[in-house]
Amino acid sequence: MIINETIGNISGRQVIGKSIDYLDLEWFETTKRIQRKKTREGADAAIKFLREGQRLREGDILFENEEKLIVVNVLETEAIVMAPSSMLEMGTVCYEIGNKHIPLFIQEDKVMLPFEMPMFRWLEASGFAPERQSVKLLNLLKSNVEPHGHGSLGSSIFTKILKMASSKDE
């Protein structure tokens, strides 16, 4: 089946007499416009969102008929979770994470990001209290910042690694 848009969301909706088949997605798959997946029950689902900015959320209904619904389930993943103690700490940690162009989630008054050991260690060394937890990353903050470099071209370690990797492929 080809899915071009969501039908609605299952939250706050009573489902009586219909079975629910879940489409399990990793957090980073929720923003992909085109992908092919299988539901838990083995149904093929081709997602082809035509509009820019469409994204899947926990509980989104992708298909419905008289017998069943196909609903999005975002899988738990290892994440760095922090509960900032003040607005200053919240702003500082969000700025520092955002400055590194790492996806950021805010849920239940906590800052969350996909787990990466270097970031975890950096947050600890900077005086924050990060925790490693298995959670559903659901509330991705929207960003209008395009990836860019700071300083002269090629000055970041990431840019240098990309250059080294691309020169081997050529």
C-alpha positions in Angstrom: 0.0 0.0 0.0 1.2 3.5 -0.7 0.7 6.1 2.0 0.8 9.8 1.1 -0.6 11.2 4.3 -1.8 10.4 7.8 -5.5 9.9 8.5 -5.3 11.1 12.1 -4.0 10.0 15.4 -5.1 7.2 17.6 -4.6 9.2 20.9 -8.0 10.1 22.4 -9.8 7.9 19.9 -11.7 4.8 20.8 -11.0 1.8 18.6 -13.8 -0.8 19.0 -14.0 -3.9 16.8 -10.8 -3.2 14.9 -7.4 -4.8 15.2 -4.3 -2.6 15.3 -1.2 -3.4 13.3 1.8 -1.3 14.2 4.4 0.1 11.9 7.5 0.3 14.1 9.9 3.2 13.3 13.2 4.4 14.7 13.1 8.0 15.8 15.1 9.1 12.7 12.7 7.4 10.3 9.8 9.6 11.4 11.2 12.5 9.3 11.9 10.5 6.1 9.6 11.4 3.2 10.1 8.2 1.3 10.6 4.8 2.8 9.5 1.2 2.5 8.6 -0.8 5.7 6.7 -3.8 6.9 4.2 -3.7 9.7 4.4 -6.1 12.6 1.9 -8.4 10.8 3.9 -8.3 7.6 1.9 -5.8 5.5 4.0 -3.8 3.1 3.8 0.0 3.5 5.4 2.4 1.1 5.5 5.9 2.6 5.7 8.7 0.0 5.0 12.1 1.5 4.8 14.7 -1.3 4.8 17.8 0.8 7.9 19.2 2.5 7.9 19.0 6.3 5.5 16.1 6.8 6.6 13.8 9.5 5.2 10.8 11.4 4.3 10.9 15.0 3.6 8.3 17.7 0.0 7.0 17.1 -0.5 8.4 13.6 -3.0 6.3 11.6 -1.7 5.4 8.2 -4.5 3.1 7.1 -8.0 2.2 8.2 -10.7 -0.1 6.9 -13.6 -2.0 8.6 -11.3 -4.6 10.2 -8.0 -2.9 11.1 -5.8 0.2 11.6 -2.1 0.6 10.8 -0.6 2.9 13.5 2.9 4.3 13.9 4.9 3.1 16.9 8.2 4.9 17.6 10.6 2.5 19.1 12.6 3.1 22.2 16.3 4.0 21.7 19.3 4.7 23.9 19.3 8.4 24.7 21.0 11.1 26.8 18.4 12.5 29.2 18.9 15.6 31.3 16.5 17.5 33.6 17.9 21.0 33.7 17.6 22.6 37.2 17.0 26.2 35.8 16.0 28.1 32.7 19.7 29.2 32.4 20.8 25.6 32.4 18.1 24.7 29.9 19.1 27.5 27.6 22.8 26.7 27.9 22.5 22.9 27.3 20.1 23.5 24.4 22.4 26.0 22.8 25.5 23.8 23.2 23.7 20.8 21.7 22.1 22.8 18.9 25.5 24.4 18.1 26.7 20.9 17.3 23.7 20.2 15.0 22.5 17.2 17.0 18.8 16.4 17.0 17.2 17.7 20.2 14.0 16.5 21.9 12.2 18.1 24.9 9.7 15.9 26.7 8.3 15.9 30.2 10.6 18.9 31.2 13.6 17.0 30.1 16.1 17.5 27.3 16.9 14.4 25.3 19.1 13.5 22.4 20.2 10.3 20.7 23.0 8.6 22.7 26.6 9.3 21.7 29.4 8.6 24.1 31.5 11.7 23.2 28.5 14.0 23.8 27.7 12.2 27.0 31.2 12.7 28.3 31.3 16.3 27.1 28.0 17.0 29.0 29.4 15.4 32.1 32.7 17.3 31.9 30.7 20.6 31.4 29.0 20.1 34.7 25.6 18.8 33.5 24.0 15.6 34.9 23.3 13.5 31.8 21.8 10.0 32.2 21.7 7.2 29.7 18.2 5.8 29.3 16.1 3.8 26.9 13.3 6.2 25.8 11.0 7.0 23.0 12.3 10.2 21.3 9.0 11.8 20.2 9.1 15.6 20.4 11.8 16.6 17.9 12.4 20.3 18.0 12.1 21.9 14.6 15.1 23.7 13.3 15.4 26.1 10.5 19.2 26.0 10.6 20.9 24.5 7.6 24.1 22.6 8.3 27.0 25.0 8.1 30.6 25.4 9.2 32.0 27.7 11.8 35.1 29.6 11.0 37.2 28.9 7.9 36.1 26.0 5.6 37.6 22.8 6.8 38.3 23.9 10.3 36.1 21.5 12.2 37.1 17.9 12.8 33.8 16.8 11.3 34.6 18.6 8.0 38.1 17.1 7.9 36.7 13.6 8.4 34.1 14.2 5.6 36.9 15.4 3.3 39.1 12.4 4.1 36.2 9.9 3.5 35.1 11.5 0.3 38.6 11.5 -1.2 38.8 7.7 -0.7 35.6 7.2 -2.6 36.7 9.1 -5.7 
